[in-house]
């Protein structure tokens, strides 16, 4: 349930006096990212949603919403809309205050939604890298004192909605140096999350980069300054090393050591003819060294250690006759074997390299690649050993490669393994700290990884690096293990790069997956990966490597949703997931042996589905669902879904009672994770829904035709489906006779109103391309003449696994499984 945690639980209050109880919230999302920085900056567009509701038992009258805009933002003409009442002001776009005369807000009906967009000024005066843009509306009425809106993404009560605005060079040109050098600096800043560097003083705040932290300049003969040094060691740079560093042609010193830079070393770095010092040590760079390093004939010091580089030292390094220091230890670079390279190496004053046993050449085989990305930094951490041990049991390095990134609860325990086959259940162990186990060596097949597994860029980096190391893999299988809660929205302003904060005793309304309870920045707060961020990570990986994901297994709750499947449909071929709560069996000892070169992704997905079902069928009285989808069909599912709701949308509100009967008859799934499947849940089976619509409107040929078309599209897309409802189960009251394998969000209760406001094209491609979000709006507006169910808010969080009917169960002969629990 998703009532504002700042409000009392009106759903169970008994009153003796009739009175309204207005509340108001205000959220913001990044509508247009003009500079593609990933965070709000001057020139970007922000979208605001004000929600005004009444949880009392009497109507509120003469309701007026007044919202003075922040001076550094301006309303975009034509964007102010309201679902009730009339905008009074602004009459013109340059007015600084929005006024909406809402009128009467009845008790316990759908809330009033006021939406508008603003553009952040490109010319405001600021003296800091980051400034705050604040907004807070005031709600007045004839019945109550004025009420300030609350930002539901923060734990504070009645606080303004705040966005951190970061200025970038597109709006503060670095006029002191050539434009091309400015472009290189902006790429470095944006691609490595400059807003979150440990020190970014001056960056894109002043017009003179020569004064920015970590930079140094020298003037040419004409007196024009140029960047000659970029020195940012240990500054929390995280992301991809830019490919346009060659736009800094006068660079003499480049030090980006002790950060989290990923992917390969770009060949363009060989254009830096004046470079004397290059330090890229202690990052997560992969691949072979480019031969263009041999063009750096002025180079004196080269530090490459502490990366995942592999392959031979390029023979072109013999051109570096002035090189004095070469450190490449703790990599997998191979020592030279030919006499010419050995003779050159002997001329370098100080060399620290690898031993022969650390040598690894790029794997050019076509063996399938299995990538397992496990976010266990939560109450799943106790299953750390079980997961990795089952993976080892199923691993077969001769037939396929398994790479695992796993993060346990707490700090400094995120690791990446290149898994070996082994049957020792006691090692590796996060409890004992024994990780090597005689088969893993740090810097060879065991690496420390970045914390924050809920971050989009880390997921993308994990995939990209693995594919750079194995470019010819015939098949790419990605498994995401952790908590899930269906679709999840981005959470601006708290985490503008696609994380969602989970605040206070209640989790955030935005949901998400891969919960991470302890972040790498030292805070203790849950974060999750939004649906859009998941899609962006997979798209980025495909763009950089040219390879998509053949089979994606979302080993988490409630992920077989249309919203999720559509988000990744152009970067994933097949998706295996569950419509309902997913039992965390982690049976990878039984799944991995099915991986084989030449086996197509659909067949592999079908075998994995069958293996999961075979395991769960041994447990009495449990409910479960599995779906395997060919995502090429999701475009047709989207278009036929839109066509269906467009045929029934004109029938509201007249046919509201019939629509409610359809919802009541449609198969539901546990979306609030109370252990029950009942009318309080908001995830419905889309196939069953289409069937119920066709039956209820059997005399309407257009509706029946549209419903059957949608069912056909789902049958084509869902190529494998299995579900079991135990009739005597105490955990659910599900009736899944018409389940088709793909769910969708349809909220019907009053406490979903805030999450519904996030169901938009800002957060979901499904909402952008389909008309389902418009249908939901029409449905909610049709409920104004009746009371919506007002549900009690559940206090379950990822730290409190104590819901009725959930916990550990025995699978004969004793294997333990449990439900990953997430409460929005």
Buried (B, 14 or more C-beta within 10 A) or exposed (E): BBBBBBBEBBBEEEEEEEEBBBBBBBBBBBBEBBBEBBBBBBBBBBBBBBBBBBBBBBBBBEBBBBBBBBEBBBBBEEBBEBBBBEBBBBEEEEEBEBBBBBBBBBBBBBBBBBBBBBBBBBEBEBEEBBBEBBBBBBBBBEBBEEBBBBBBBBBEEEBBBBBBBBBBBBBBEBEBBBEEBBBBBBBBBBBBBBBBBEEBEBBBBBBBBBEBBBBBBEEEEEEEBBBBBBBBBEBBBBBBBBBBBBBBBBBBBBBBBBBBBBBBBBBBBBBBBBBBBBBBBBBBBBBBBBEBBBBBEBBBBBBBBBBBBBBBBBBBBBBBEEBBBBBBBBBBBBBBEEEEBEEBBEEBEEBEBBEEEBBBEBBEBEBBBBBBBBBBBBBBBEBBBBBBBBBBBBBBEEEBBBBBBBBBBBBEBBBBBBBBBBEEEEBBBBEEEEBEBEBBEEBBBBBBBBBBBBBBBBBBBBBBBBBBBBEEBBBBBBBBBBBBBBBBBBBBBBBBBBBBBBBBEBBBBBBBBBBBBBBBEEEEBBBBBBBBBBBBBBBBBBEBBEBBBBBBBBBBBBBBBBBBBBBBBBBBBBBBBBBBBBBBBBBBBBBBBBBBEEBEBBBBBBBBBBBBBEBBEEBEEBBBBBBBBBBBBBBBBBBBBBBBBBBBBEBBBEBBEBBBEBBEBBBBBBBBBBBBBEBBBBBBBBBBBBBBBBEBBEEBEEBBBBBBBBBBBBBBBBBBBBBBBBEEBEBBEBBBEBBBBBBBBBBBBBBBBBBBBBBBBBBBBBBEBBBBBBBBBBBBBBBBEBEBEBBBBBEBBBEEBEBEEBEEBEBEEEBEBBBBBBBB
